[in-house]
Protein backbone atom coordinates (compact mmCIF):
# COMPACT_ATOMS: atom_id res chain seq x y z
CA UNK A 1 0.00 0.00 0.00
CA UNK A 2 2.86 2.38 0.78
CA UNK A 3 4.38 1.72 -2.62
CA UNK A 4 1.10 2.72 -4.30
CA UNK A 5 0.91 5.85 -2.14
CA UNK A 6 4.43 6.93 -3.07
CA UNK A 7 3.86 6.05 -6.72
CA UNK A 8 0.86 8.38 -6.90
CA UNK A 9 2.49 11.09 -4.83
CA UNK A 10 5.78 11.19 -6.76
CA UNK A 11 4.54 10.21 -10.22
CA UNK A 12 5.63 13.56 -11.68
CA UNK A 13 9.04 13.38 -10.08
CA UNK A 14 10.14 9.89 -11.08
CA UNK A 15 13.76 10.50 -10.04
CA UNK A 16 12.75 11.00 -6.41
CA UNK A 17 10.60 7.88 -6.59
CA UNK A 18 13.40 5.84 -8.19
CA UNK A 19 15.90 7.09 -5.61
CA UNK A 20 13.52 6.15 -2.81
CA UNK A 21 13.10 2.70 -4.35
CA UNK A 22 16.86 2.15 -4.53
CA UNK A 23 17.28 3.31 -0.93
CA UNK A 24 14.49 0.94 0.16
CA UNK A 25 16.06 -2.04 -1.64
CA UNK A 26 19.49 -1.28 -0.15
CA UNK A 27 17.97 -0.91 3.34
CA UNK A 28 16.15 -4.24 3.05
CA UNK A 29 19.30 -5.96 1.77
CA UNK A 30 21.32 -4.49 4.66
CA UNK A 31 18.78 -5.67 7.24
CA UNK A 32 18.70 -9.15 5.71
CA UNK A 33 22.50 -9.35 5.63
CA UNK A 34 23.37 -7.76 8.98
CA UNK A 35 20.40 -8.98 11.04
CA UNK A 36 20.01 -12.74 10.53
CA UNK A 37 17.38 -12.88 13.29
CA UNK A 38 15.09 -10.70 11.17
CA UNK A 39 15.72 -12.95 8.16
CA UNK A 40 14.91 -16.06 10.20
CA UNK A 41 11.74 -14.47 11.56
CA UNK A 42 10.64 -13.44 8.06
CA UNK A 43 11.25 -16.97 6.78
CA UNK A 44 9.37 -18.42 9.75
CA UNK A 45 6.42 -16.09 9.11
CA UNK A 46 6.35 -17.05 5.44
CA UNK A 47 6.51 -20.73 6.39
CA UNK A 48 3.64 -20.31 8.89
CA UNK A 49 1.54 -18.49 6.29
CA UNK A 50 2.19 -21.20 3.72
CA UNK A 51 1.17 -23.90 6.25
CA UNK A 52 -2.03 -21.98 7.07
CA UNK A 53 -3.01 -21.62 3.40
CA UNK A 54 -2.30 -25.30 2.78
CA UNK A 55 -4.43 -26.27 5.79
CA UNK A 56 -7.28 -24.00 4.66
CA UNK A 57 -7.32 -25.39 1.14
CA UNK A 58 -7.36 -28.99 2.34
CA UNK A 59 -9.40 -30.80 4.96
CA UNK A 60 -6.33 -30.88 7.16
CA UNK A 61 -7.00 -29.49 10.59
CA UNK A 62 -10.59 -30.67 10.91
CA UNK A 63 -9.84 -33.44 13.44
CA UNK A 64 -6.79 -31.86 15.07
CA UNK A 65 -4.78 -28.68 14.42
CA UNK A 66 -2.83 -28.91 11.19
CA UNK A 67 0.94 -29.38 11.53
CA UNK A 68 2.83 -26.10 11.45
CA UNK A 69 -0.27 -24.04 12.34
CA UNK A 70 -0.40 -22.31 15.72
CA UNK A 71 -3.60 -22.49 17.84
CA UNK A 72 -4.69 -18.90 17.11
CA UNK A 73 -4.35 -19.41 13.35
CA UNK A 74 -6.14 -22.74 13.64
CA UNK A 75 -9.11 -20.98 15.24
CA UNK A 76 -9.18 -18.36 12.50
CA UNK A 77 -9.02 -21.06 9.82
CA UNK A 78 -12.06 -22.69 11.42
CA UNK A 79 -13.89 -19.35 11.33
CA UNK A 80 -12.94 -18.75 7.69
CA UNK A 81 -14.04 -22.27 6.69
CA UNK A 82 -17.34 -21.65 8.43
CA UNK A 83 -17.84 -18.39 6.55
CA UNK A 84 -16.97 -19.98 3.23
CA UNK A 85 -19.33 -22.90 3.88
CA UNK A 86 -22.21 -20.57 4.76
CA UNK A 87 -21.55 -18.44 1.68
CA UNK A 88 -21.47 -21.48 -0.63
CA UNK A 89 -24.77 -22.71 0.87
CA UNK A 90 -26.45 -19.29 0.55
CA UNK A 91 -24.58 -17.41 -2.19
CA UNK A 92 -27.17 -14.83 -3.22
CA UNK A 93 -28.62 -13.37 -0.02
CA UNK A 94 -26.58 -15.04 2.74
CA UNK A 95 -28.15 -16.08 6.04
CA UNK A 96 -28.42 -12.69 7.70
CA UNK A 97 -26.18 -11.35 10.41
CA UNK A 98 -28.31 -12.80 13.21
CA UNK A 99 -27.85 -16.36 11.92
CA UNK A 100 -24.25 -16.01 10.79
CA UNK A 101 -22.42 -17.76 13.64
CA UNK A 102 -25.06 -20.48 14.26
CA UNK A 103 -24.90 -21.35 10.55
CA UNK A 104 -21.09 -21.23 10.48
CA UNK A 105 -20.78 -23.51 13.53
CA UNK A 106 -21.96 -26.40 11.38
CA UNK A 107 -18.60 -26.14 9.57
CA UNK A 108 -16.41 -25.73 12.67
CA UNK A 109 -14.33 -28.65 13.94
CA UNK A 110 -15.80 -30.23 17.07
CA UNK A 111 -13.18 -28.57 19.29
CA UNK A 112 -14.44 -25.12 18.24
CA UNK A 113 -18.24 -25.60 18.21
CA UNK A 114 -18.75 -22.99 20.95
CA UNK A 115 -16.33 -20.43 19.51
CA UNK A 116 -16.95 -17.01 18.12
CA UNK A 117 -19.49 -14.25 17.72
CA UNK A 118 -18.17 -13.12 14.33
CA UNK A 119 -15.90 -14.58 11.65
CA UNK A 120 -12.84 -12.34 12.22
CA UNK A 121 -12.91 -11.27 8.59
CA UNK A 122 -15.01 -8.43 7.25
CA UNK A 123 -15.16 -10.04 3.83
CA UNK A 124 -16.32 -13.36 5.31
CA UNK A 125 -18.89 -11.57 7.51
CA UNK A 126 -20.31 -9.66 4.53
CA UNK A 127 -20.28 -12.71 2.22
CA UNK A 128 -21.86 -15.19 4.66
CA UNK A 129 -24.27 -12.68 6.16
CA UNK A 130 -25.53 -11.06 2.96
CA UNK A 131 -24.25 -13.23 0.08
CA UNK A 132 -23.34 -11.65 -3.24
CA UNK A 133 -25.17 -8.49 -2.23
CA UNK A 134 -22.93 -8.28 0.83
CA UNK A 135 -19.80 -8.71 -1.29
CA UNK A 136 -21.05 -5.99 -3.66
CA UNK A 137 -21.69 -3.70 -0.69
CA UNK A 138 -18.23 -4.40 0.70
CA UNK A 139 -16.60 -3.62 -2.64
CA UNK A 140 -18.60 -0.39 -2.93
CA UNK A 141 -17.47 0.52 0.58
CA UNK A 142 -13.85 -0.02 -0.48
CA UNK A 143 -14.32 2.03 -3.66
CA UNK A 144 -16.31 4.89 -2.09
CA UNK A 145 -13.28 6.98 -1.06
CA UNK A 146 -12.14 7.01 -4.70
CA UNK A 147 -15.32 8.68 -5.95
CA UNK A 148 -14.74 12.27 -6.91
CA UNK A 149 -16.15 14.51 -4.18
CA UNK A 150 -18.07 17.67 -5.05
CA UNK A 151 -15.97 20.80 -5.28
CA UNK A 152 -12.79 18.95 -6.16
CA UNK A 153 -10.76 21.62 -7.90
CA UNK A 154 -7.14 21.50 -8.88
CA UNK A 155 -4.58 18.74 -9.37
CA UNK A 156 -2.98 19.20 -5.93
CA UNK A 157 -6.27 18.69 -4.15
CA UNK A 158 -7.05 15.71 -6.38
CA UNK A 159 -3.66 14.11 -5.57
CA UNK A 160 -4.20 14.64 -1.84
CA UNK A 161 -7.68 13.10 -2.05
CA UNK A 162 -6.33 10.14 -4.01
CA UNK A 163 -3.57 9.65 -1.45
CA UNK A 164 -6.15 9.69 1.34
CA UNK A 165 -8.40 7.27 -0.54
CA UNK A 166 -5.58 4.76 -1.06
CA UNK A 167 -4.56 5.05 2.59
CA UNK A 168 -8.13 4.69 3.87
CA UNK A 169 -9.22 1.82 1.65
CA UNK A 170 -5.86 0.05 1.78
CA UNK A 171 -5.66 0.10 5.56
CA UNK A 172 -9.30 -0.93 6.01
CA UNK A 173 -8.94 -3.75 3.50
CA UNK A 174 -5.68 -4.96 5.05
CA UNK A 175 -6.85 -4.80 8.67
CA UNK A 176 -10.42 -5.83 7.89
CA UNK A 177 -9.34 -9.11 6.30
CA UNK A 178 -8.41 -10.39 9.74
CA UNK A 179 -10.75 -8.08 11.62
CA UNK A 180 -7.76 -6.64 13.43
CA UNK A 181 -9.46 -3.28 13.84
CA UNK A 182 -10.70 -2.36 17.31
Secondary structure, DSSP 8 states (H G I E B T S, - for coil): -HHHHHHHHTTT-HHHHHHHHHHHHHHHHHHHHH-HHHHHHHHHHHHHHHHHHHHHHSSTTSSS--TT--HHHHHHHHHHHHHHHHHHHSTTT-S-GGGHHHHHGGGS-GGGTT--SS-S-HHHHHHHHHHHHHHHHHHHHHHHTTS--TT--SHHHHHHHHHHHHHHHHHHHHHHTTT---
